[in-house]
Amino acid sequence: MQLEVTFRRLNPRDEIRKRAEALFAKFDRFLDPAAEGQLVVSVEHQQAICELVITSRGQTFKAENTDEQLRASMDKVFHNMEEQLRRFKDKRTDRRGRGPDPVERLAREVVTSEPDWEEEDDEVVERV
């Protein structure tokens, strides 16, 4: 996974680049190793603007945020992207036909099935 950071109308700073790379590294559980990301950091009218575009397996995800603080804008744009990637991953795994959650399925079986034993005159008889 690679992240390209571009600065517009702003002097490049290593701390911004390192923070962006650290936040981007958290997406490894959602993305394949060949994913590419582009972060554009700019300042307009005393507002910090962050745009994040990620391309993975033919899919393109985009998030944008504007805030007075650069760090807050960057955190929000990465948070929005994480929500998008999480929704996409959940949708993809649901469509694979894996069915309901195993715990939920087991709970339904327990509620609908008959017990494996019967009580007769203080004795317990198990069916085999």
C-alpha positions in Angstrom: 0.0 0.0 0.0 1.4 3.4 -1.0 0.3 6.8 -0.1 1.2 9.9 -2.1 0.9 13.2 -0.2 0.5 16.4 -2.2 0.7 19.9 -0.7 -1.0 22.8 -2.4 -0.5 26.4 -1.2 1.2 25.0 1.8 4.9 24.2 2.7 5.5 20.5 2.8 6.0 19.3 6.4 7.3 15.9 7.4 5.1 15.6 10.5 2.0 15.9 8.3 3.3 13.3 5.9 4.2 10.9 8.7 0.8 11.3 10.4 -0.9 10.7 7.1 1.1 7.5 6.5 0.4 6.3 10.0 -3.4 6.8 9.5 -3.2 5.2 6.1 -1.4 2.1 7.5 -4.5 1.4 9.6 -6.4 0.6 6.4 -4.4 -2.6 5.7 -7.2 -4.7 7.1 -9.6 -3.3 4.5 -7.4 -3.0 1.5 -5.2 -5.3 -0.6 -1.4 -4.7 -0.7 -1.6 -3.2 -4.2 -3.9 -0.4 -3.1 -2.8 3.2 -3.8 -3.8 6.3 -2.0 -3.5 10.0 -2.8 -3.9 12.7 -0.2 -4.1 16.3 -1.2 -3.6 18.9 1.6 -4.3 22.5 0.8 -5.2 25.8 2.5 -7.9 28.2 1.1 -9.3 31.2 3.0 -8.0 30.1 6.3 -9.5 26.7 5.9 -7.5 23.4 5.7 -8.8 21.1 3.0 -7.9 17.4 2.8 -9.0 15.2 -0.1 -8.2 11.4 0.1 -8.7 9.1 -2.9 -7.9 5.4 -2.6 -7.9 2.9 -5.5 -8.1 -0.8 -4.8 -9.1 -3.7 -7.0 -10.8 -1.4 -9.5 -12.8 0.4 -6.8 -12.3 4.1 -6.1 -13.1 5.6 -2.7 -13.1 9.4 -2.1 -13.4 11.5 1.0 -13.0 15.2 1.5 -13.1 17.4 4.6 -12.7 21.1 5.4 -11.8 22.5 8.8 -10.0 25.4 10.4 -7.4 23.1 11.9 -5.3 21.0 9.6 -4.9 18.1 12.0 -8.7 17.9 12.6 -9.4 18.0 8.9 -6.9 15.2 8.3 -8.4 13.1 11.1 -11.9 13.5 9.9 -11.1 12.7 6.3 -9.4 9.4 7.4 -12.3 8.6 9.7 -14.8 9.1 6.8 -12.7 6.9 4.6 -12.5 4.2 7.2 -16.4 4.2 7.4 -16.6 3.9 3.6 -14.1 1.0 3.5 -15.8 -0.8 6.4 -19.3 -0.5 4.7 -17.8 -1.8 1.5 -16.1 -4.7 3.2 -19.3 -5.6 5.1 -21.3 -5.4 1.9 -18.8 -7.6 0.0 -18.7 -10.3 2.7 -22.5 -10.3 3.0 -22.9 -11.0 -0.8 -20.6 -14.0 -0.7 -23.4 -16.0 0.8 -21.9 -16.7 4.1 -25.3 -16.4 5.7 -26.1 -15.2 9.2 -23.6 -14.9 12.0 -22.8 -18.5 13.4 -23.8 -17.5 17.0 -27.1 -16.2 15.7 -27.7 -19.3 13.7 -26.9 -21.5 16.7 -29.3 -19.5 18.9 -32.1 -20.1 16.3 -31.3 -23.8 16.3 -31.5 -24.1 20.1 -34.8 -22.2 20.3 -36.5 -24.2 17.5 -35.1 -27.7 18.2 -36.5 -30.2 20.7 -34.5 -31.3 23.7 -32.4 -34.4 23.4 -33.7 -35.9 26.6 -37.0 -36.7 28.2 -37.9 -37.0 31.9 -39.8 -40.1 33.0 -40.6 -40.7 36.7 -37.5 -39.0 38.1 -35.3 -40.6 35.6 -33.6 -38.9 32.7 -33.5 -40.9 29.5 -31.2 -39.6 26.7 -32.0 -40.2 23.0 -29.1 -41.3 20.9 
